[in-house]
Amino acid sequence: MEIFGNEELHSSEEINVEEIVYFVHRKGDFVSPHKHNVYEILLYNTGGGRTGFMGEEYEYTDKTIQVIPPGVYHSEMANRETVTLCCLFA
């Protein structure tokens, strides 16, 4: 598998995509603290808000990426309409 055109990924383990979800949160929507037993990558394509992650709060804006390891509680609150792509994988 080529990554960025020149590098190859060499691994004895497969990456299994569990789910890919596209969703829109309206201003004021709150996602309560939760965790997954797999990795999660969130791409906040457009929008803005705050995310709770590993005991800290962070602001997200357009084109922010968040990587969440398995078993880590996280939450989010949209301060404006937010379009997000989410990928869960193991």
The 8 nearest C-alpha neighbors of each residue, nearest first, counted from 0:
[[1, 7, 8, 2, 9, 6, 4, 5],
 [2, 0, 7, 6, 4, 5, 3, 8],
 [1, 3, 6, 4, 7, 5, 0, 8],
 [4, 2, 5, 6, 1, 7, 0, 8],
 [3, 5, 2, 1, 6, 7, 0, 8],
 [6, 4, 3, 1, 2, 7, 0, 8],
 [7, 5, 2, 1, 4, 3, 8, 0],
 [8, 6, 1, 0, 2, 9, 5, 4],
 [7, 9, 0, 10, 1, 6, 2, 11],
 [10, 8, 7, 11, 0, 12, 6, 1],
 [11, 9, 12, 8, 13, 14, 7, 0],
 [10, 12, 13, 9, 8, 14, 0, 15],
 [13, 11, 10, 14, 9, 15, 89, 8],
 [14, 12, 15, 11, 10, 89, 16, 9],
 [13, 15, 89, 16, 12, 88, 17, 10],
 [14, 16, 89, 88, 17, 13, 87, 18],
 [17, 15, 88, 18, 87, 14, 89, 86],
 [16, 18, 88, 87, 15, 89, 19, 86],
 [17, 19, 87, 16, 86, 20, 88, 85],
 [20, 18, 86, 85, 87, 21, 17, 84],
 [19, 21, 85, 84, 22, 18, 86, 83],
 [22, 20, 84, 83, 85, 19, 23, 82],
 [21, 23, 83, 82, 20, 84, 24, 85],
 [22, 24, 82, 81, 83, 25, 80, 21],
 [25, 23, 81, 80, 28, 77, 26, 82],
 [24, 26, 80, 28, 27, 79, 23, 81],
 [25, 27, 79, 80, 78, 77, 28, 24],
 [26, 28, 77, 78, 25, 29, 76, 79],
 [29, 27, 77, 25, 26, 76, 24, 30],
 [30, 28, 76, 75, 31, 27, 77, 74],
 [29, 31, 75, 74, 76, 32, 28, 33],
 [30, 32, 74, 29, 33, 75, 73, 76],
 [33, 31, 74, 73, 72, 30, 34, 75],
 [32, 34, 72, 73, 31, 74, 35, 71],
 [35, 33, 72, 70, 71, 73, 36, 32],
 [34, 36, 37, 70, 69, 33, 38, 71],
 [35, 37, 69, 70, 34, 38, 89, 68],
 [38, 36, 69, 89, 35, 88, 87, 39],
 [39, 37, 68, 69, 88, 87, 67, 89],
 [38, 40, 87, 67, 86, 66, 41, 88],
 [41, 39, 66, 86, 65, 85, 67, 87],
 [40, 42, 85, 65, 64, 84, 43, 39],
 [43, 41, 64, 84, 83, 44, 63, 85],
 [42, 44, 83, 63, 62, 45, 61, 82],
 [43, 45, 62, 61, 82, 83, 42, 46],
 [46, 44, 61, 82, 81, 43, 62, 60],
 [47, 45, 81, 80, 61, 60, 79, 82],
 [46, 48, 60, 59, 79, 78, 77, 81],
 [47, 49, 77, 78, 59, 76, 58, 79],
 [48, 50, 58, 76, 57, 75, 59, 56],
 [49, 51, 75, 57, 74, 56, 52, 58],
 [52, 50, 56, 74, 73, 55, 75, 57],
 [51, 53, 73, 55, 54, 56, 50, 72],
 [54, 52, 55, 71, 72, 51, 73, 56],
 [53, 55, 52, 51, 56, 72, 73, 71],
 [54, 56, 52, 53, 51, 57, 50, 73],
 [57, 55, 51, 50, 52, 49, 58, 54],
 [58, 56, 50, 49, 51, 59, 55, 52],
 [57, 59, 49, 48, 50, 60, 56, 47],
 [58, 60, 47, 48, 49, 63, 57, 50],
 [59, 61, 47, 46, 63, 62, 45, 58],
 [60, 62, 45, 44, 46, 63, 43, 47],
 [61, 63, 44, 43, 60, 45, 64, 42],
 [64, 62, 43, 61, 60, 59, 42, 65],
 [65, 63, 42, 41, 43, 62, 66, 40],
 [64, 66, 41, 40, 67, 42, 63, 39],
 [67, 65, 40, 39, 41, 68, 64, 38],
 [66, 68, 39, 38, 40, 65, 69, 71],
 [69, 67, 38, 71, 70, 39, 66, 37],
 [70, 68, 37, 36, 38, 35, 71, 67],
 [69, 71, 34, 36, 35, 68, 72, 37],
 [72, 70, 34, 69, 68, 73, 53, 67],
 [73, 71, 34, 33, 32, 52, 70, 53],
 [72, 74, 52, 32, 51, 33, 71, 34],
 [75, 73, 32, 51, 31, 30, 50, 33],
 [74, 76, 50, 30, 49, 29, 51, 77],
 [75, 77, 29, 49, 48, 28, 50, 78],
 [76, 78, 48, 26, 27, 79, 28, 47],
 [79, 77, 48, 26, 47, 27, 76, 80],
 [80, 78, 26, 77, 47, 46, 81, 25],
 [79, 81, 25, 26, 46, 24, 77, 82],
 [80, 82, 46, 24, 45, 23, 47, 79],
 [83, 81, 23, 45, 44, 22, 43, 46],
 [84, 82, 43, 22, 44, 42, 21, 23],
 [85, 83, 21, 42, 20, 41, 22, 43],
 [84, 86, 41, 20, 19, 40, 21, 83],
 [85, 87, 19, 40, 39, 18, 88, 20],
 [88, 86, 39, 18, 17, 38, 16, 37],
 [89, 87, 16, 17, 38, 15, 37, 86],
 [88, 37, 15, 14, 38, 16, 17, 87]]
